[in-house]
Amino acid sequence: MTRPKFKIKKGDEVQVITGKNKGRRGTVSKVLRDEGKVIVKDVNVVTRNMKQSYFHPQGRFEKEMPIHISNVALIDPSVDKPAKIGYKLEEGKKIRYFKKSGVRI
């Protein structure tokens, strides 16, 4: 079985388009290909409790949880809004571009 290909990559600026964090923006810090999810910096943060230790003196810490890839959209910097992405070949290389504005990523 092949791993799925995603149009969103690490380091992309995205916006959450549905769910409890709808409208929040952030940078993709990790793509979980096998699960079909992404981790977005400072979005979908939860507090976890654990026994106090040297590394967690208060016994609690904040953790970023994954969001399904279909619930985020890449932000087009020319219009500063979420947009759909397409692929096209230029000079033998496959590049990503915004479908509405035509701007290369």
VMD Tcl script that draws the C-alpha trace (Angstrom):
set ca {
  {0.00 0.00 0.00}
  {1.36 3.41 -0.94}
  {1.38 6.35 1.42}
  {-0.99 9.18 0.46}
  {0.35 12.39 -1.10}
  {-0.69 15.67 0.50}
  {-0.70 19.15 -0.97}
  {0.18 20.64 2.42}
  {3.82 20.41 3.49}
  {5.85 21.20 6.62}
  {6.39 24.95 7.01}
  {3.23 26.00 5.14}
  {0.99 28.72 6.57}
  {-2.51 27.23 7.05}
  {-5.90 28.16 8.45}
  {-8.31 25.79 10.19}
  {-11.55 25.79 8.18}
  {-13.78 23.66 10.43}
  {-13.98 22.43 14.02}
  {-13.49 24.08 17.40}
  {-10.39 25.97 16.20}
  {-12.08 27.34 13.05}
  {-10.42 30.52 11.78}
  {-7.13 30.08 13.66}
  {-3.91 30.27 11.68}
  {-0.52 28.72 12.16}
  {2.47 27.04 10.58}
  {2.53 23.29 9.94}
  {5.20 21.81 12.20}
  {4.68 18.15 11.29}
  {2.76 16.06 8.74}
  {1.56 12.64 9.90}
  {1.15 10.90 6.54}
  {0.00 7.50 7.79}
  {-2.77 9.08 9.89}
  {-3.72 11.80 7.37}
  {-3.20 14.56 9.92}
  {-1.05 17.64 10.51}
  {0.22 19.36 13.64}
  {-0.13 23.14 13.48}
  {1.95 25.34 15.78}
  {-0.12 27.00 18.57}
  {-3.41 25.50 17.32}
  {-5.45 22.71 18.96}
  {-3.41 22.90 22.18}
  {-4.54 20.73 25.11}
  {-3.31 20.49 28.71}
  {-2.12 17.13 29.94}
  {-1.56 16.15 33.57}
  {1.08 13.76 34.81}
  {2.99 12.99 37.95}
  {5.39 15.77 38.91}
  {8.96 15.21 37.84}
  {12.13 17.11 37.11}
  {10.98 17.79 33.54}
  {7.41 18.76 34.52}
  {7.63 20.38 37.97}
  {3.96 21.49 37.99}
  {2.77 18.10 36.78}
  {1.00 19.55 33.74}
  {2.10 20.53 30.27}
  {0.57 21.78 27.04}
  {0.66 19.68 23.90}
  {-0.34 20.36 20.28}
  {-2.73 17.73 18.98}
  {-3.08 16.69 15.32}
  {-5.82 18.03 13.02}
  {-7.15 16.09 10.04}
  {-5.68 17.33 6.76}
  {-9.15 18.00 5.31}
  {-9.86 20.53 8.07}
  {-7.01 22.90 7.12}
  {-6.41 25.00 4.02}
  {-3.27 26.71 2.76}
  {-3.32 30.53 2.92}
  {-2.79 32.43 -0.34}
  {-0.55 35.42 0.59}
  {-1.75 37.53 -2.36}
  {-5.33 37.68 -1.00}
  {-4.61 36.56 2.61}
  {-7.37 33.93 2.48}
  {-7.50 30.12 2.39}
  {-7.32 28.75 -1.17}
  {-7.28 25.50 -3.10}
  {-4.01 24.12 -4.43}
  {-3.16 22.47 -7.73}
  {-0.13 20.94 -9.40}
  {1.40 21.68 -12.80}
  {4.61 20.83 -14.61}
  {7.09 23.60 -15.34}
  {10.44 22.78 -16.92}
  {10.00 19.12 -16.00}
  {9.35 19.87 -12.30}
  {6.05 19.47 -10.50}
  {5.13 22.68 -8.67}
  {2.25 23.71 -6.42}
  {0.15 26.77 -7.24}
  {-3.01 28.47 -6.01}
  {-5.88 27.68 -8.38}
  {-7.69 31.01 -8.03}
  {-4.79 33.47 -8.25}
  {-2.29 31.28 -10.15}
  {0.55 32.23 -7.76}
  {3.31 29.62 -7.34}
  {4.06 28.30 -3.88}
}
mol new
graphics top color blue
foreach p $ca { graphics top sphere $p radius 0.5 }
foreach p [lrange $ca 0 end-1] q [lrange $ca 1 end] { graphics top cylinder $p $q radius 0.2 }
display resetview
